[in-house]
Amino acid sequence: MSTPRALYVSSYAPIMGSGRALRTYSCVRALATLGPVDLAYVAHAGAGPSAEYLAIENVTFHEIRSSRGLRRGLLYVSKRLQGVPAICCRGTSPELTVTAERLARAPGRGQVVVGDMAAATALLRLAATRPVVYNAHNIESEYVDGHFGHLALSRLAMRRYERRLLAVAAESWMVSRADMRSARALVPAARLRYAPNVVDVAAIRPKEVTAGERPSPGSKLLMVGDFEYCPNLTGLEFFVGSVLPLVWRALPQVSVTLVGRGLKRWSSPDPRVRAAGFVPELDPYYQEADCVVVPLTEGAGTPLKFVEALAYRMPVVATPLAAKGLEVVAGVHYREGDDATSFAEAVIGILRDGAGEMAAQARSLAEREYSIEALAALLAA
């Protein structure tokens, strides 16, 4: 008897480059360890699949080319009239709905997973006739943006729609236990599964630290993120403007490297802060760093770059908000700073004394909780 083929539907091309893309990749890869997977995706300007996706065994790709004509416009208007927030139906198209429904009804079909809110919107009709899994990336209504004067209305509309998705889904995958509690508050009867954001821990070379070794006076800090995402940019401004001056009072030779998209228009206030921008390989930057900072002061979800730093066996300093969605313990897996002074003190403490044992605990946690293998086990349970 052949193994049922899972279907994963995404309104995005299967490429890397963002936290959302990394979650999609890790979920598809985890599913592929359990059996064959059909990945249906919307092609954007001919993008995808990337080399990382093509390297996954057990995956068959189905490209969907969405139209931009009258039919799509009418579908958009129809969804908006049904109360669907604009951001959730912009990626929906007749072609996405028709192709995904056809693939979902193929012989031998197993689990059907929608990988984002636009894909979920496209398959609402299908969810009424067969089980569909909703892979939630966050509790979106907790931090949805809105135009001036309409933020409350935007959040209310998203909350109503999120309730609808959680109620109709046969199961919803949540990135953190905090998100599971929030989802349960929205829909007490929702069927939920813990499916955290993970990274390929086995492929990450952990930083080598000699026992008793302490960073040099010219230590290097590292901040990695997508700075086109406003919370990351706000966190950067907090760190550079409020935390670093306090660090430099004690350790004036400390430098910082910023890695990620969205830094072209950002100018460094000091030559000790270097904006590397987007880089093809992160490993060299982690290997030369002495400490990773995750200074988020707004936003939601679980920062994948925090998880990645744990996997690299790096000492991490983070805000309570950055750690909120992770199974980390302050003082055991990372050091915490909830304001500029405490954040700077945590950084200075690591740079003066080292944190080899804490970094080792962080790597162990990543292997146990935040690896592809750990996610696959959770999805198989």
N, C-alpha and C positions, 0 to 999 in steps of 0.2 A: 504494500500500500504506500503510495507516494505521500511525501510530507506536504501539507497545505502550504500554498504560497501566500505570504503576507503582502499586502499592498500599502505603500506609504505614499501619500499625496501631498505635494508641496506646491505652493504658488510661486516659489522661488527656484532659481536655477541651482543645481547641486555644485556649488563652488564654496571655497573657504573665504574667510576675510572678516567675519563678524561673530559676535557671541551667538546670535540667532543661527548663523550658518554652522557653527561648531556644534550646537545642540542637535540640529538636524542630522549632521554627519554622524555624531556619536550614537544617536538613536537608530539610524539606519544600519550602522555597523554592528551594534548590539543585536538587532533583530536578525541580521544576516548570520550571526553565529548560531542562531536557533533554527534556521531553515531558510529556504529561498525567499527572496524579496523582489517584488516589482516596485520600482520607484518611478512614479509619474510626476513630472515637473513641468513648469511653464518656462520656456526658453526666453531669456531676455537678451536681446541683441546678439543672439548666437552663443551666449555664454554657457559653458558646462557641457558634460560633467568635467570637473577638474581631475587632476592626476590622483589626488587622494581618494576620490570616489571610485575612479576606475580601478584602483588597486584592491577594492573590497571584493572578496569572492562571494558568490551566491546572489549577486544583484543584477537584475535586468532593467535597463533604463527605457522609459517611454516619454519621449519629448512631446509637449503640447504647445502648439503655436496659437496664441490667443489673438482674436480679431480685435480691431479697434473701430468698427463701424457701428451702424444703427442698432444691430442686435445687442451688442455689448452695452451701448448706451441705454437701451430699453431695460436690459437686465439690471443695470446699476440703479435706474430710477425705481424699478420694481422692488429691489432689495431695500432701498432707502424708505420707501413707503411702508415696508414691513417692519420698520424700526431698526434696521441694521445700521450701525455707525458707519460713516463714510470710509474710515480707515480700514474697515473690515470687508468692504465690498469693492474697493478699488482694484484688487488683484483677481476678482472673480470674473469669469467669462463663460459664454455658452460652451466653448470648446473644452474648458476645464471641467465643467459639470458633465458633459456628455461622455468625454473620454474616461473620466474617473468612474462614472457609473457603469460604463461598459466593462472596464477592467474589474470592478468590484463584483460583477455578476459572472465573471469567467469561471468555468469548471475548476474545481480544486482550490477555490479561493479560501484563504484562511482569514486572518485578522485584517481589518481595514483601518488604517491610521491616517488621520488628517493632521498635517504637521504645522499648521498655523491657522489664524483666525479667518483669513480669506479662503483657504481650502475648506475649512469647516463650513463657511457660509455657502460655498458652492455645493456642498454635499448634505445640506440640511434635509432635502427631500429624500435622499437615500437613507439617512439616519432614521427616518420614520418607518422604513421597511426592513432594515437589517442592522445588526450591531455595528457601530462606528466608534472608534477610539479617538478622543481629542487630546492631542499632545500640547498641553499648555506651556508656553514659555515663561509666563508670569501670571500673576493676578493683575490683568491689565488695568482694571478700574481703579487700582490703588495709586497709580501715578500717571494716568492719562493726561495729555496736554490739551489745552483748549484756548481759543482766541480770547482776548481781553473781554471780560464781561460775560463769558459763556463757559467758563471752566466748570462751574458746578453742574450746568446742564450737560456738558460733555461727559463728565464722570457719571452722572445719573444714567445717561443713555448707554454708556459702556457697561455699567453695572447691571442694567436690565438685560442687555444682550448676553453678557457673560453668564448670568443666571440661566438664560435660555439654552446656551451651549452645554453648560454643566448638567442641566436637567435632561437634555435629549441624548447626550453621549452615553454609550454603553459603559464607558470607563473614561476617566480623565487622568492623564499623567501629570503630576505636579513636581516642580523642581525642588521643593523644600518642604519640610514638615510645617514650617510657618505658613507657606502657601496652602497646604492641606487644611490647616485650621481656618484660613480665610475663605477657602472654597466651601468648607463645611458650613461656615456662617452664612454664606450666600445661598447655598442649596443644601439643607441638612441631609437630604436623601441621596445626594450625589455619590456616584460610585468612583472612588479615587484610588490611585496607585502612586506610591512614592517612586519617582524616577528622576534622580538628581542630575544636574549638569555635571558632566565628567570630561576627562581628557584621556588621551592615550598614554597612561602612566608608564606602561612597559617600554614605549618608544622614547621616553624622555630620559636623558642622561643626567642623573642627579649631580649636583655640584659637589666636588670633593673638598672636604674640610679636614685638615689635620687636627687631631685631638689637642686641645689647649691653644690652638691658633687664634690670634686676635687680629681683627682688621687693622690695616695701617692707618696713619694719620690722614692720608689722602684717600679715604674710603669712598666707594661709589654706591650711590643709591640708584634704584631703578623703578620707574613707573611705566607700566604697560597698559594700554587701553585704546579704545576707539574714541578719539576726542571729537568726533562728529556727534557723539552722543552727549547731550548737554550735561547730565550728572557727572560724567568723567571730566569735562572741561571745568565745571564748577569745583570739583575736587582738586583739580590741578591748581586752580587759582588760590584755593584755600591753602594748599601745601606750599606753593611758592611764595605767596604773599604773607602768610601768617606763621607757618611752621619753620620754613628754612631759615629765616633770620635768627630764630632762637637756636637752631642747630649750629649755625655759623658762629654764634657767640662763643660756643664751647669748642667747636671743631671747624675752624675757618677753611680748612683745605678740602672739606667734603664736596664732592660734585654729584650731580644728578643727571641721568640720561632718561629722556622721554621717548618712548617707542609707540608708534601707532598712527593711524590716519587722523586727519583733521588738524594738523599742526602748521600747515603752510602759512596761515594768516596769524599765527600766534608768535609773538616776538619775546625772546628771553630777556628778562630784566637784568641778568647777570651772566658773565661768561662761564660761570661754574654750572649753569643749567644748559644742557645741550639737547636740542630737539632732533632726534635721529629720524623721525617720521616713520612711515611704513617701511618695514624691512622684510626680506624674503625668509630669513632664518633668525629665530629668536635665541637659539642656543648660545651663541657667542656673548650675547648681552647678559643672559643669566649667569654664565660662567664667570664673567669678570665683575659682576656686582657683589656687594657685601650684604645688601639688605634690599628688600622690595617693599614699596609703600603702596597702600590701597586707601587713599584718603577720601572716600566717598562721604558726602554730607547730604545727599538727596538721591532719590531713585528707589528702585526695588529690585527684587530678584536675587540671584546668586552670581557674583562676579566671577566669570570663568578665569580671569587672569589671577584671581586669588587662588583658585584651585590649581592652576598651572604652576604658580609659585610654590605651593605646597609640594607638588610633584617634583619640582626641581631641587627639593631639599634646601629651600632658601629661608632665612629668617624673614618674617613678615611683620610689618606694623600696619594696623588697619583700624578704622573707626568701628564702633559698635554696629552701625548701619551696614557696613560692608560685610561684616561677619554674621549678620542676622539670619541669613538663610542657610548657613553652613553648620555642619556638626563639628564645629571647632570650639576649643576651650581657651580663653585668654590665659596667658601664662604657661600653657602647655604646648599649644600648636602655633601660637602667634602672640604678639604683644599688642595691647590695645591703647588707643588714645582717643578720648572723646572730645577734646578741644585742642587748640594749638599748643598749649603748654605741655599737656600730658603726652600728646603725640610726639613732640620734639624730645621729651625726656625718654620716651621709649626708644626712639631712633638712636639717641646719644648712648643709651645703655647698651644697645646691641653693638654699636660701633666701638665702644670702649672695651667691652667685656667679652664679645662674641656670644653666639647662641647656638652652638653646635648640637646640643642635646635637643633643644626645641625644634631645630630644623629636621633632625632625624625623626622625631615624633610626627612632624608634619608630613614627611614622606610616607611613613607607615600609614597614617590616616588616609592619604591619597590612594595608596594601593588598596586599602580595605574598603573605602567608601566611594571613591571618585574615579575609578578606572572603568574602562569599557567592559571588562570582565564582571565587575561588580554590578554595573547596569544590566548586563545580560541576565545575570542571576535574578535580579529584581523583576525583570520583565517576564522571566520564565516561571516565576513562582505562582 
